[in-house]
């Protein structure tokens, strides 16, 4: 049976601002249910394991998928006592999905277990997917020969314009759109806050929170082919 891995940030501080961040709740819950409702098992993990920081701004219990997730005790427990990505065997999974949230900008780009898991899954013909700031996982993702995995591939992610709109251009360690372009990816963007999912073979990326469910649907579709 096919199985997907959903990876969350363990980083909870927004630079030096004193503001909390973490992962964006709907970027976990939307792809999670898009996959589970198709009968695809999903394991939720984080970079360091243990309790996972949720961006307080994303705590929206009026969102149906968020409410459904938070009403399920074992799912809530998976956030309080998450498994560390490094403790799993990536070869057991056919897809890896990187949820966004600003925390990812600090602990996704250079994390070796993350890079190893993504490359392993992709090289066994699996899927890499990333949502909003989740493509921070892709900016330094390289094959053994040093080539960027996303070079000459079509991708999207949180745009410079979206970052500027929320006033965090000077806070994040880099601008995601710029870094993806520096890895020689072809960056495909829509208007701010509009759903935009880009599929290039087994690489699936979503621009913003509005794209989270559709990324999950695209992953499910490929897994069930």
Backbone as CSV, one residue per row, in Angstrom:
resi,resn,N_x,N_y,N_z,CA_x,CA_y,CA_z,C_x,C_y,C_z
1,UNK,0.833,-1.205,0.000,0.000,0.000,0.000,0.869,1.257,0.000
2,UNK,0.445,2.261,-0.768,1.198,3.516,-0.792,1.018,4.256,0.528
3,UNK,2.014,5.052,0.880,2.004,5.755,2.161,2.697,7.099,1.980
4,UNK,2.176,8.133,2.632,2.746,9.477,2.507,3.281,9.956,3.850
5,UNK,4.270,10.822,3.766,4.924,11.418,4.928,4.650,12.920,4.879
6,UNK,4.138,13.474,5.975,3.850,14.897,6.038,4.775,15.524,7.068
7,UNK,5.625,16.451,6.629,6.708,16.979,7.465,6.384,18.398,7.938
8,UNK,6.552,18.620,9.257,6.308,19.923,9.876,7.603,20.513,10.423
9,UNK,7.641,21.836,10.474,8.775,22.534,11.087,8.777,22.328,12.603
10,UNK,9.948,22.426,13.202,10.082,22.433,14.666,10.501,23.814,15.171
11,UNK,10.548,24.797,14.273,11.061,26.129,14.618,9.903,27.057,14.975
12,UNK,9.929,27.611,16.184,8.787,28.373,16.672,8.981,29.867,16.837
13,UNK,10.157,30.407,16.478,10.421,31.833,16.693,10.581,32.566,15.365
14,UNK,9.938,33.717,15.242,10.008,34.518,14.021,11.234,35.437,14.082
15,UNK,12.398,34.870,13.754,13.629,35.650,13.790,13.890,36.203,15.178
16,UNK,14.225,37.492,15.229,14.521,38.155,16.510,13.349,39.007,16.980
17,UNK,12.176,38.805,16.413,11.044,39.692,16.698,10.342,39.396,18.017
18,UNK,10.570,38.198,18.569,9.844,37.801,19.765,8.454,37.263,19.466
19,UNK,8.102,37.199,18.182,6.795,36.689,17.758,6.879,35.179,17.548
20,UNK,5.823,34.490,17.926,5.773,33.041,17.698,5.433,32.734,16.243
21,UNK,5.990,31.650,15.747,5.584,31.113,14.455,5.588,29.589,14.571
22,UNK,5.703,28.905,13.469,5.662,27.452,13.451,5.128,27.001,12.113
23,UNK,4.327,25.935,12.109,3.703,25.520,10.858,2.309,26.139,10.772
24,UNK,1.774,26.212,9.540,0.441,26.785,9.312,-0.572,25.656,9.346
25,UNK,-1.531,25.752,10.258,-2.407,24.618,10.574,-3.113,24.032,9.343
26,UNK,-3.686,24.877,8.502,-4.431,24.348,7.352,-3.520,23.674,6.327
27,UNK,-2.238,24.013,6.369,-1.296,23.382,5.427,-0.893,21.980,5.889
28,UNK,-1.292,21.644,7.103,-1.249,20.261,7.580,-2.600,19.577,7.338
29,UNK,-3.665,20.197,7.831,-4.955,19.512,7.857,-5.551,19.310,6.464
30,UNK,-5.363,20.279,5.570,-5.977,20.171,4.239,-5.357,19.038,3.408
31,UNK,-4.038,18.993,3.250,-3.491,17.857,2.509,-3.699,16.535,3.248
32,UNK,-3.677,16.577,4.579,-3.876,15.344,5.349,-5.204,14.691,4.966
33,UNK,-6.276,15.464,4.999,-7.587,14.874,4.705,-7.797,14.639,3.206
34,UNK,-7.165,15.429,2.366,-7.247,15.160,0.929,-6.702,13.764,0.624
35,UNK,-5.679,13.351,1.357,-5.080,12.023,1.180,-5.852,10.941,1.942
36,UNK,-6.142,11.204,3.211,-6.816,10.180,4.035,-8.185,9.816,3.464
37,UNK,-8.891,10.820,2.930,-10.226,10.553,2.391,-10.170,9.745,1.097
38,UNK,-8.981,9.607,0.551,-8.777,8.716,-0.604,-8.203,7.364,-0.157
39,UNK,-8.146,7.164,1.162,-7.663,5.893,1.697,-6.155,5.772,1.785
40,UNK,-5.444,6.896,1.650,-3.977,6.868,1.684,-3.487,7.171,3.104
41,UNK,-2.748,6.247,3.720,-2.206,6.504,5.062,-1.191,7.657,5.033
42,UNK,-1.209,8.478,6.082,-0.307,9.622,6.190,0.339,9.604,7.567
43,UNK,1.663,9.630,7.613,2.387,9.757,8.876,2.861,11.198,9.035
44,UNK,2.562,11.792,10.190,2.958,13.172,10.465,4.238,13.162,11.289
45,UNK,5.245,13.882,10.813,6.525,13.956,11.530,6.982,15.409,11.590
46,UNK,7.989,15.662,12.398,8.580,17.005,12.459,10.092,16.891,12.387
47,UNK,10.740,18.016,12.259,12.200,18.027,12.134,12.873,17.453,13.388
48,UNK,12.461,17.910,14.565,13.137,17.476,15.796,12.345,16.471,16.604
49,UNK,11.067,16.284,16.312,10.234,15.449,17.156,9.714,16.229,18.353
50,UNK,8.854,15.601,19.142,8.282,16.270,20.310,7.140,17.199,19.919
51,UNK,6.845,18.168,20.787,5.724,19.072,20.528,6.062,20.010,19.372
52,UNK,5.108,20.162,18.467,5.339,20.938,17.248,4.702,22.318,17.387
53,UNK,5.428,23.394,17.046,4.848,24.735,17.180,3.864,25.049,16.044
54,UNK,2.671,25.480,16.434,1.663,25.917,15.461,1.672,27.443,15.431
55,UNK,1.704,28.025,14.242,1.631,29.490,14.147,0.278,29.931,14.725
56,UNK,0.292,30.773,15.775,-0.972,31.171,16.408,-1.945,31.823,15.430
57,UNK,-1.427,32.506,14.418,-2.296,33.189,13.455,-3.083,32.199,12.601
58,UNK,-2.638,30.953,12.573,-3.300,29.958,11.723,-4.368,29.159,12.461
59,UNK,-4.577,29.465,13.742,-5.488,28.666,14.574,-6.933,29.062,14.269
60,UNK,-7.490,28.455,13.240,-8.832,28.785,12.772,-9.719,27.550,12.890
61,UNK,-10.512,27.511,13.962,-11.363,26.341,14.191,-12.658,26.385,13.389
62,UNK,-12.867,27.472,12.644,-14.026,27.532,11.749,-13.720,26.861,10.409
63,UNK,-12.448,26.627,10.168,-12.039,25.865,8.992,-12.417,24.401,9.233
64,UNK,-13.196,23.826,8.327,-13.733,22.478,8.557,-12.653,21.423,8.760
65,UNK,-11.589,21.482,7.960,-10.532,20.476,8.092,-9.740,20.657,9.376
66,UNK,-9.528,21.919,9.770,-8.868,22.165,11.057,-9.712,21.608,12.197
67,UNK,-11.022,21.907,12.163,-11.916,21.461,13.230,-11.953,19.935,13.297
68,UNK,-11.989,19.310,12.148,-12.025,17.842,12.089,-10.746,17.243,12.685
69,UNK,-9.610,17.851,12.359,-8.321,17.380,12.868,-8.258,17.553,14.389
70,UNK,-8.640,18.744,14.862,-8.529,19.053,16.289,-9.525,18.275,17.138
71,UNK,-10.560,17.722,16.497,-11.546,16.909,17.217,-11.140,15.438,17.294
72,UNK,-9.975,15.119,16.753,-9.500,13.735,16.735,-8.312,13.603,17.686
73,UNK,-8.521,13.011,18.868,-7.470,13.006,19.901,-6.129,12.455,19.431
74,UNK,-6.140,11.366,18.651,-4.841,10.799,18.237,-4.091,11.717,17.282
75,UNK,-4.827,12.539,16.519,-4.156,13.494,15.630,-3.572,14.648,16.435
76,UNK,-4.315,15.131,17.400,-3.786,16.181,18.284,-2.538,15.674,19.003
77,UNK,-2.583,14.417,19.438,-1.427,13.840,20.125,-0.215,13.751,19.201
78,UNK,-0.465,13.574,17.892,0.653,13.489,16.946,1.389,14.819,16.832
79,UNK,0.754,15.907,17.267,1.416,17.218,17.296,2.103,17.468,18.635
80,UNK,1.571,16.877,19.689,2.174,17.054,21.021,3.376,16.138,21.212
81,UNK,3.352,15.002,20.545,4.430,14.017,20.687,4.845,13.520,19.306
82,UNK,5.279,14.448,18.477,5.575,14.071,17.093,6.837,13.213,16.995
83,UNK,6.873,12.418,15.959,8.045,11.606,15.647,9.052,12.469,14.889
84,UNK,10.333,12.299,15.181,11.375,13.023,14.443,11.566,12.379,13.069
85,UNK,11.674,13.199,12.055,11.865,12.706,10.688,13.066,11.767,10.593
86,UNK,14.114,12.073,11.333,15.352,11.291,11.241,15.198,9.853,11.719
87,UNK,14.120,9.569,12.480,13.950,8.225,13.041,13.211,7.278,12.097
88,UNK,12.750,7.798,10.954,11.976,6.981,10.021,12.830,6.502,8.854
89,UNK,12.339,5.473,8.187,12.994,4.974,6.979,12.261,5.531,5.761
90,UNK,12.849,6.519,5.066,12.130,7.161,3.960,11.775,6.215,2.821
91,UNK,12.523,5.130,2.672,12.256,4.206,1.569,10.893,3.519,1.687
92,UNK,10.251,3.635,2.869,8.930,3.035,3.069,7.795,3.911,2.537
93,UNK,8.132,5.117,2.058,7.102,6.081,1.648,7.188,6.366,0.150
94,UNK,6.021,6.668,-0.412,5.943,6.984,-1.841,5.714,8.475,-2.090
95,UNK,5.539,9.235,-1.008,5.381,10.684,-1.139,5.848,11.358,0.138
96,UNK,6.441,12.539,-0.025,6.807,13.372,1.118,6.253,14.756,0.854
97,UNK,5.529,15.290,1.840,4.858,16.579,1.690,5.377,17.518,2.775
98,UNK,5.816,18.698,2.361,6.336,19.684,3.304,5.289,20.763,3.534
99,UNK,4.668,20.739,4.720,3.719,21.791,5.084,4.490,23.090,5.308
100,UNK,3.804,24.206,5.073,4.454,25.498,5.241,4.238,26.097,6.617
101,UNK,4.360,27.400,6.675,4.455,28.145,7.924,5.840,28.760,7.965
102,UNK,5.968,29.936,8.547,7.246,30.639,8.489,8.395,29.909,9.175
103,UNK,8.084,29.039,10.144,9.156,28.307,10.821,10.037,27.522,9.862
104,UNK,9.442,27.057,8.771,10.188,26.256,7.800,11.382,27.002,7.214
105,UNK,11.292,28.327,7.190,12.356,29.123,6.572,13.666,29.015,7.352
106,UNK,13.569,28.619,8.617,14.765,28.474,9.447,15.288,27.033,9.503
107,UNK,14.388,26.038,9.592,14.927,24.685,9.821,14.767,23.706,8.660
108,UNK,14.126,24.118,7.563,14.020,23.214,6.412,15.232,23.246,5.463
109,UNK,15.796,24.428,5.142,16.735,24.486,4.018,17.990,23.626,4.153
110,UNK,18.515,23.477,5.358,19.804,22.793,5.509,19.726,21.540,6.377
111,UNK,18.537,20.985,6.535,18.379,19.825,7.406,18.722,18.542,6.651
112,UNK,19.746,17.851,7.128,20.241,16.670,6.390,19.235,15.513,6.349
113,UNK,18.584,15.158,7.475,17.582,14.089,7.389,16.455,14.425,6.405
114,UNK,16.068,15.691,6.370,15.044,16.128,5.420,15.513,15.915,3.990
115,UNK,16.726,16.372,3.715,17.259,16.249,2.356,17.416,14.787,1.952
116,UNK,17.885,13.983,2.880,18.072,12.557,2.609,16.735,11.875,2.316
117,UNK,15.723,12.205,3.120,14.403,11.602,2.928,13.808,12.003,1.578
118,UNK,13.898,13.286,1.258,13.307,13.774,0.003,13.988,13.150,-1.211
119,UNK,15.310,13.131,-1.201,16.052,12.562,-2.336,15.772,11.064,-2.465
120,UNK,15.754,10.360,-1.323,15.498,8.908,-1.340,14.138,8.613,-1.974
121,UNK,13.111,9.318,-1.515,11.755,9.086,-2.023,11.661,9.445,-3.507
122,UNK,12.241,10.562,-3.872,12.167,11.017,-5.271,12.903,10.057,-6.206
123,UNK,14.043,9.548,-5.755,14.842,8.660,-6.616,14.252,7.260,-6.714
124,UNK,13.275,6.945,-5.851,12.574,5.667,-6.017,11.210,5.915,-6.692
125,UNK,11.173,6.983,-7.490,9.997,7.355,-8.284,8.828,7.812,-7.423
126,UNK,9.144,8.357,-6.245,8.119,8.908,-5.370,7.913,10.393,-5.624
127,UNK,7.020,10.961,-4.845,6.578,12.349,-5.036,7.162,13.239,-3.944
128,UNK,7.597,14.432,-4.352,7.915,15.505,-3.407,6.868,16.593,-3.603
129,UNK,6.231,17.006,-2.510,5.265,18.102,-2.562,5.579,19.105,-1.460
130,UNK,5.251,20.370,-1.705,5.531,21.416,-0.720,4.532,22.547,-0.892
131,UNK,4.129,23.126,0.244,3.059,24.128,0.261,3.561,25.435,0.869
132,UNK,3.307,26.553,0.192,3.518,27.902,0.717,4.994,28.165,1.051
133,UNK,5.382,28.162,2.326,6.801,28.263,2.688,7.478,26.899,2.735
134,UNK,6.710,25.828,2.603,7.279,24.477,2.596,8.360,24.265,1.543
135,UNK,8.268,24.935,0.371,9.340,24.789,-0.612,10.715,25.287,-0.134
136,UNK,10.782,25.840,1.093,12.095,26.109,1.701,12.908,24.813,1.764
137,UNK,12.204,23.677,1.805,12.879,22.370,1.803,13.602,22.103,0.494
138,UNK,13.231,22.812,-0.559,13.761,22.524,-1.897,14.965,23.372,-2.274
139,UNK,15.178,24.475,-1.563,16.154,25.459,-2.059,17.587,24.924,-2.091
140,UNK,17.930,24.026,-1.171,19.277,23.441,-1.151,19.245,21.931,-1.390
141,UNK,18.181,21.454,-1.988,18.011,20.013,-2.208,18.806,19.600,-3.452
142,UNK,19.860,18.800,-3.214,20.777,18.470,-4.304,21.018,16.964,-4.394
143,UNK,21.257,16.523,-5.613,21.694,15.144,-5.830,23.143,14.989,-5.357
144,UNK,23.617,13.757,-5.314,24.989,13.484,-4.866,26.024,14.222,-5.707
145,UNK,25.704,14.484,-6.975,26.665,15.172,-7.850,26.631,16.695,-7.705
146,UNK,25.771,17.195,-6.790,25.713,18.628,-6.532,24.672,19.378,-7.342
147,UNK,24.003,18.717,-8.258,22.961,19.380,-9.052,21.714,19.607,-8.203
148,UNK,21.099,20.769,-8.352,19.842,21.049,-7.662,18.721,20.179,-8.232
149,UNK,17.949,19.575,-7.341,16.833,18.741,-7.793,15.817,19.560,-8.580
150,UNK,15.624,20.833,-8.202,14.590,21.628,-8.859,15.103,22.412,-10.065
151,UNK,16.362,22.255,-10.428,16.897,22.977,-11.591,16.074,22.633,-12.832
152,UNK,15.650,23.670,-13.542,14.872,23.539,-14.785,13.495,22.914,-14.581
153,UNK,13.042,22.891,-13.332,11.687,22.395,-13.061,10.767,23.566,-12.709
154,UNK,9.498,23.374,-12.977,8.497,24.395,-12.673,8.053,24.238,-11.221
155,UNK,8.157,25.318,-10.469,7.759,25.294,-9.057,7.033,26.588,-8.709
156,UNK,6.368,26.565,-7.566,5.834,27.786,-6.985,6.078,27.753,-5.483
157,UNK,5.650,28.801,-4.815,5.807,28.931,-3.372,5.342,30.324,-2.988
158,UNK,5.447,30.648,-1.716,5.033,31.965,-1.228,5.852,33.030,-1.958
159,UNK,5.164,33.983,-2.569,5.843,34.933,-3.451,6.424,36.116,-2.677
160,UNK,7.337,36.821,-3.316,7.889,38.042,-2.725,6.772,39.040,-2.420
161,UNK,5.802,39.121,-3.324,4.689,40.066,-3.141,3.854,39.689,-1.921
162,UNK,3.602,38.400,-1.737,2.831,37.961,-0.569,3.600,38.236,0.723
163,UNK,4.908,37.982,0.710,5.742,38.246,1.901,5.729,39.732,2.237
164,UNK,5.811,40.564,1.200,5.803,42.008,1.401,4.465,42.485,1.960
165,UNK,3.390,41.883,1.474,2.040,42.271,1.898,1.847,42.067,3.397
166,UNK,2.442,41.019,3.947,2.279,40.759,5.387,3.420,41.352,6.220
167,UNK,4.304,42.114,5.552,5.308,42.878,6.276,6.468,42.100,6.852
168,UNK,6.792,40.932,6.247,7.853,40.107,6.819,9.081,39.977,5.919
169,UNK,9.150,40.796,4.904,10.291,40.732,3.973,11.618,40.903,4.706
170,UNK,11.652,41.796,5.686,12.894,42.052,6.406,13.134,41.143,7.598
171,UNK,12.206,40.235,7.844,12.302,39.347,9.016,12.776,37.946,8.619
172,UNK,12.253,37.429,7.527,12.623,36.074,7.090,14.098,36.044,6.673
173,UNK,14.762,34.890,6.831,16.193,34.819,6.508,16.503,34.943,5.023
174,UNK,15.519,34.704,4.178,15.665,34.878,2.729,14.267,34.967,2.137
175,UNK,14.178,35.406,0.891,12.896,35.411,0.196,12.789,34.128,-0.613
176,UNK,11.727,33.385,-0.372,11.590,32.059,-0.954,11.591,32.099,-2.478
177,UNK,10.831,33.017,-3.048,10.792,33.121,-4.514,12.198,33.315,-5.086
178,UNK,12.967,34.208,-4.474,14.333,34.481,-4.961,15.219,33.242,-4.870
179,UNK,15.139,32.523,-3.745,16.012,31.355,-3.558,15.668,30.223,-4.511
180,UNK,14.379,30.033,-4.775,13.989,28.997,-5.728,14.505,29.334,-7.121
181,UNK,14.457,30.604,-7.463,14.994,31.035,-8.768,16.512,30.857,-8.814
182,UNK,17.184,31.085,-7.692,18.641,30.928,-7.640,19.068,29.473,-7.815
183,UNK,18.147,28.550,-7.506,18.414,27.120,-7.733,18.048,26.720,-9.167
184,UNK,17.808,27.747,-10.000,17.495,27.554,-11.428,16.162,26.880,-11.688
185,UNK,15.225,27.052,-10.743,13.860,26.587,-10.989,13.113,27.651,-11.789
186,UNK,12.094,27.227,-12.507,11.192,28.141,-13.202,10.037,28.451,-12.263
187,UNK,10.026,29.660,-11.711,9.036,30.025,-10.697,7.745,30.481,-11.369
188,UNK,6.635,29.843,-11.003,5.333,30.112,-11.626,4.412,30.683,-10.556
189,UNK,4.003,31.949,-10.705,3.175,32.537,-9.653,1.840,33.039,-10.192
190,UNK,0.861,33.014,-9.288,-0.450,33.593,-9.549,-0.574,34.866,-8.710
191,UNK,-1.709,35.529,-8.812,-1.951,36.703,-7.977,-1.917,36.292,-6.500
192,UNK,-1.553,37.227,-5.608,-1.486,36.908,-4.187,-2.780,36.282,-3.675
193,UNK,-2.620,35.255,-2.832,-3.711,34.593,-2.122,-4.676,33.849,-3.051
194,UNK,-4.266,33.602,-4.281,-5.074,32.792,-5.194,-4.513,31.374,-5.236
195,UNK,-5.390,30.391,-5.336,-4.939,29.001,-5.433,-4.055,28.825,-6.657
196,UNK,-2.889,28.212,-6.454,-1.962,27.962,-7.557,-1.146,26.721,-7.219
197,UNK,-1.375,25.653,-7.962,-0.642,24.398,-7.780,0.102,24.088,-9.066
198,UNK,1.387,23.841,-8.938,2.236,23.555,-10.098,2.722,22.114,-9.996
199,UNK,2.445,21.342,-11.030,2.860,19.937,-11.078,3.884,19.773,-12.194
200,UNK,5.083,19.327,-11.829,6.123,19.022,-12.820,6.584,17.592,-12.562
201,UNK,5.975,16.660,-13.256,6.282,15.253,-13.019,5.878,14.855,-11.614
202,UNK,6.860,14.412,-10.831,6.596,13.964,-9.452,6.889,15.066,-8.431
203,UNK,6.993,16.304,-8.912,7.230,17.455,-8.038,5.974,18.330,-8.053
204,UNK,5.396,18.535,-6.868,4.137,19.284,-6.745,4.328,20.396,-5.730
205,UNK,4.015,21.632,-6.126,4.167,22.756,-5.202,2.913,23.628,-5.228
206,UNK,2.594,24.225,-4.067,1.457,25.134,-3.935,1.934,26.479,-3.427
207,UNK,1.321,27.549,-3.923,1.838,28.900,-3.664,1.581,29.405,-2.246
208,UNK,0.456,29.032,-1.658,0.008,29.697,-0.429,-0.985,28.797,0.311
209,UNK,-1.501,29.238,1.466,-2.455,28.383,2.187,-3.680,28.012,1.352
210,UNK,-4.078,28.909,0.464,-5.245,28.660,-0.385,-5.033,27.465,-1.321
211,UNK,-3.798,27.033,-1.477,-3.457,25.940,-2.395,-3.284,24.597,-1.694
212,UNK,-3.458,24.577,-0.370,-3.076,23.395,0.419,-3.904,22.165,0.079
213,UNK,-5.226,22.318,-0.005,-6.056,21.139,-0.279,-5.771,20.598,-1.677
214,UNK,-5.636,21.503,-2.632,-5.393,21.086,-4.021,-4.042,20.389,-4.178
215,UNK,-3.052,20.763,-3.366,-1.772,20.025,-3.383,-2.013,18.601,-2.919
216,UNK,-2.772,18.442,-1.834,-3.088,17.091,-1.353,-3.819,16.276,-2.399
217,UNK,-4.753,16.897,-3.095,-5.489,16.205,-4.156,-4.557,15.770,-5.280
218,UNK,-3.620,16.648,-5.644,-2.684,16.316,-6.726,-1.769,15.162,-6.323
219,UNK,-1.335,15.139,-5.065,-0.510,14.042,-4.568,-1.314,12.737,-4.610
220,UNK,-2.546,12.789,-4.112,-3.392,11.594,-4.093,-3.612,11.047,-5.496
221,UNK,-3.843,11.952,-6.431,-4.099,11.535,-7.819,-2.901,10.780,-8.384
222,UNK,-1.701,11.299,-8.150,-0.497,10.629,-8.646,-0.262,9.289,-7.938
223,UNK,-0.511,9.262,-6.633,-0.284,8.028,-5.878,-1.242,6.917,-6.310
224,UNK,-2.423,7.297,-6.740,-3.448,6.304,-7.062,-3.479,5.951,-8.558
225,UNK,-2.556,6.493,-9.323,-2.518,6.186,-10.770,-2.287,4.705,-11.003
